[in-house]
Amino acid sequence: MQATRRRILTALAEGPVTGPDLAAELDVSRAAIWKQVESIRDAGFDIQSGPDGYTLESIPDFGGPAVEFGLAAPFEVEYHDAIESTNQRARELATDGREDVVVLADEQTGGKARLDRTWASPSGGIWLSLVLRPSVPPAHAPAFTIAAALAVTHAARETGVDARIKWPNDVVVPADDAAGSAYGAQKLAGILTEMEGEADRVSWLVIGMGINVNVDPASLPSEASPTSIREQVGDVDRRIFTQRLLERFDEARQDLRETVTAAAERSATLGARVRVDTGRGEVVGEAVDIEFPGSLVVRTEDGDVTVTAGDCEHLRPAE
């Protein structure tokens, strides 16, 4: 959000303020204030004029300006009612040199998950991609996926949903009759991280997050065993959810080692019997640890194996 608009909105949120007072405070003309107020109204903010000046009556339910207003994290939000892929748009912005931009959409028409799988993204969910330029080596990139997953669990738990992390890039909700077991958990969110870099440093990261918020699981592919915030606790304020998600992610990226430790405490995978397809073979055993920058340690019959990437399946305890 433009700095002047942000300052105007902040002033209006604190009470009635006149155009001349705003013009004096911002050191601009009264005509400029009027244009800015009209632009803010066009973005969906309800601004009323009265004897005491302008007042902010309400803000939009969702959208870029709505998410940016009151957001305690340094992200610019580019919003789309519908887009083919937020990750695709984020890659374009990354190539143009942008940083700390969020591409947010109400609906995706061509969303993708890991391994080139299709990701259903109907209206009512939160589909977003972050453009980042962290000063880290490429080997540390998985920690940002962990940070995103942890941020999703924080935002979901604020709504009352028992969200947990399924390694390497999903957020799930344990089944009602599973007593916290990883097996049978339902998928709430998925994360797709893409990167460009050199041998010793990351040029840019794009972290895509798809979260089933105010959507019906019936509108999602059944093979993913999906659930949603709506199914768990009812509809929630997507603007607030998105703000909390971005704020929590901003906190998590400040100390990635601590984030990986915290994520292990929210893990649905640790303690479970797993089968991990690494692309070079399968690793089967009990998941016992998550090590920085996000590797899974599996205790097999032949000893502990550290897996840096793979497709992880939670097995029945007796399987």
N, C-alpha and C positions, 0 to 999 in steps of 0.2 A: 504494500500500500504506500502511496506517495506520502512523504513525511508531512506535508501541509495538511492533507486530508486526515491523517492519523491525529495530528494535534487538534484539528477542529472537532473530530469525533470525541476525543478525550475531554475537551472543554464542554461540549454539549452534554456528555454523559454526567457531568458533575452538577448540572443545573442550567437554568435559563441563562443565555448570554447573548448580548446584542451584537449586530453586525459591526458597528463601530468599535466595540470593545475587542472583538476578534481581530479586526483589521489592525488595531493598535498593537495587540499582543503579538501578532505574527508579522508585523511590519509589511503589510501588503495593502492594496486598495480595497475599498468596500465592494467594488465591482468584482474583484478577484474572489472575495469571500462569497459573494452571491453565486458566482460560477461554480465554485467548489461545493457549496451546499447543494446546488442543483445536480451536480455530478454524483454526490453522495446519495441523494434521493434516487437518482436513476439506477444506482446499484442496489436498491431495495431497502434502504434505511428510511424509517418514518421520522422525518424531521418536521415539527410543527412550528409555526411562527405565531407569536403572541405579543401582548403589550410589553412583556419583560424580555423579549428576544426569542431566540431559537431554543427549542428543547428536543432532545432525542427521545422519542416515544417507544420505538422498537427497532430491532435489527433483523436482518433476513434470517430465515431458518438455516440456510446453508449457502455455500458459495465462497469464492476467494476473499472478497472484502469482509464477509462475515467471520470467516475463520481467522483472518489477520487481526481483526479488531479484538483486542484484549489478549492476544497470543503472547505468552512470555517465552518466546524462542525466536531466534533471528532468521526466520524464513519468510521469503516472498512466495505468495500462492498464486499460481496460474490455474484458473478454474475453467472446466468445460462441462456443459450439460451432458454431452456425449462425445466420446473420442474412441478411435480404434484401439489405441494402446497408450497408457500414460508412460510406460517405459520407453516406447518409441519416441514420443515427444520429448521425454527427459534426455534421451541420448542426443537428440538434435540440439537441445539447449547446452548440454555438456560440450558438444563439439564446438559450439559458438563461444565457449569460455565462461559460461554462467556457473554460479555456485550458490548453494543454500537456497535453491528454488524447489518448490513443491508443485508438481503437476497433479491436480486433483480433479476427479470426474464423478458425476452422479452415475454414469453408465459407461462401460467399455463394450465395444462391439467386436473386438478382436484380441482380447486379453490372452496372455500366455503365462504358463507356469513353467517349472523346471522340466528339463528333458523335452521341451517343445510341446508340452501338453496344453490343451485348451483350458482357459480359466473363465468360467461363466461369471459375468459381471453385470447383473441387472440393476436397474434403478433402485436406490435405497441403501446400497452398500457404500462402503468407503474404499475407493480405488485411487491410490495415489503412488507417486514415484518421487523420490528425493534425489536431487543432483548435489553431489558432494565432491570436494577436492581435498581429502585428508592428506596430511604429510606423513604417510606411513608406507612401508614396503608392501608389495602385492600379497605377500604371505599373510599379512594381518587383515586382509579384506574380510575373511569369514567372521571376524569379531563384530563387524558392522551388521551382518545378518543376525547375529545373536542379539545385538543391541536393539534391532528392530523388533525381533520376537519378544524381547523383554518388555519393550515399550507397549506392544499390543496387549500383553498380559496385564500390565498396570492399568491401561485404559479400560479393558474389559472387566477387571475386578472392581473398578470403581462403580460399575453398573450392577455388580452383584453376581457376575459370572465367574465360575471357578476355572479360569483359563490357565493352561500350562503349555510348556514348550515341548514339541516333538522334534527331536533332532532330525535333520539339520535346519529346517526352515519353515515348520508349520506351527500353528497354535491350535490346540485342541481343547475339548471339554470332556472330562471323563464321563462314561456312561453312568446313568443313575444307579444301576445295580452293580457297578464295578468296584465300589469301595476305594476309589482312587487309582485303580489299576490302569496301566497304560493300554492294555488290550481292550478293544471295543470303543475307544475314545472317538469323538466326532470332531470333524475339522471345522474350525471357526475362521482361520485365516491362513494365508500362504504368503511367502516372501520370495522374491526373485531378485538376486543381486547380479549386476553386470558391471564389468570393469574394463578400463583401458589404462595401460601403464607401461613402464619400462622395467628393466631388470631390478632396479633398486627403489622405485617409487611408483605410487599410483598417480595417474594423470587425472582420472575421475572415476567416481563410483555412481551408479544409479541403483537405488534400492526401491524396488516395487513392492507395495503391500496391498493385498486384496483381503478385505475384512467383511464378512457377512454380518451386516448390522441389521438394518430394518428391511430384511428380505425373508421370504419363506423358503425353507430348505427344499420344498418341492420344485422350486424354480432352478435348482442347482443340480449338477450331475450326481446321480445316486451312488455311483461307484466311489465317490470321494467320501461317503458317509458324512454329509455336511450337517452342520447346525448353524444357528445364527443367534445374535443377541435377541432378536425378536422372539425366537422360539424359546429361549432360556428365561428371559425376564420381561419381554414386551419391548415395544419401540422406545428408543432413547433419542436424546438430542444429538444428532450427528455433528453439529458444529462443536459442541463441548467435547464430544468424544475425540474428534480430530485434533482439537487444541491440546487435550491431555496427551494424546499419542505423540504429537510433535514435541511437546515440552519434555516428556519422559525420554524420548529418543535423544534430544539435545543434551539432557543430563547424562544419559548412558554413554554417549560418544566421548565424553570428557575423560573417562578413565576406563578403557576397554578391558583391562585385566580384572578390575573389580566387577565390571559388567558380566564377564564370563562366569565369575564366581557366583554372582547373584542369580544368573540365569540357571545355573546348576540347581539352585534351591527351588526353582520353579519348573524343573524338568519332569515331563511325563515319561521320559525314556530311561533315565537312570533307575536301576533296579529291575528293569524289564528284561525279558529274554528277547533278543532281536536277531534279525537277519539283515545284514547290510550288503547290498550289491554295489561293489566298488567299481564295476566296469572291468575289473581284472580278475574277478572271482567273488565268492561270497564269504562273509565273516559271520559266524553264528556263535552266540554266547550271551552272557549277561552284560548289559551296559553298566559300567561301574564308575565312570568319571567323564567330565568334559574338561579338557585342557585348553589353555590359551594357544591359538586364537579361536578355538571352537572345535577342536578335534575330539572325536568320541573314542573312549577307551573301552574295548570289549574284552571281557574275560572269557577266553575259549578253553577248550580241553587241552590245547597246546600252550597256553599262556596268554598274557595280555597282548592285544593287538590295538594299535592306535590307528584310527581311520580318519583321514582328513576330509574326505568327501564320499558321498554315496547315497543310494536310495535305501532308506531304513524302514523295515517292517517290524512292527511289534507282534510277537508270537504269543500264542496261548502258553501259560506256564508249563504245561506238560508237553508242548510240541518240541 
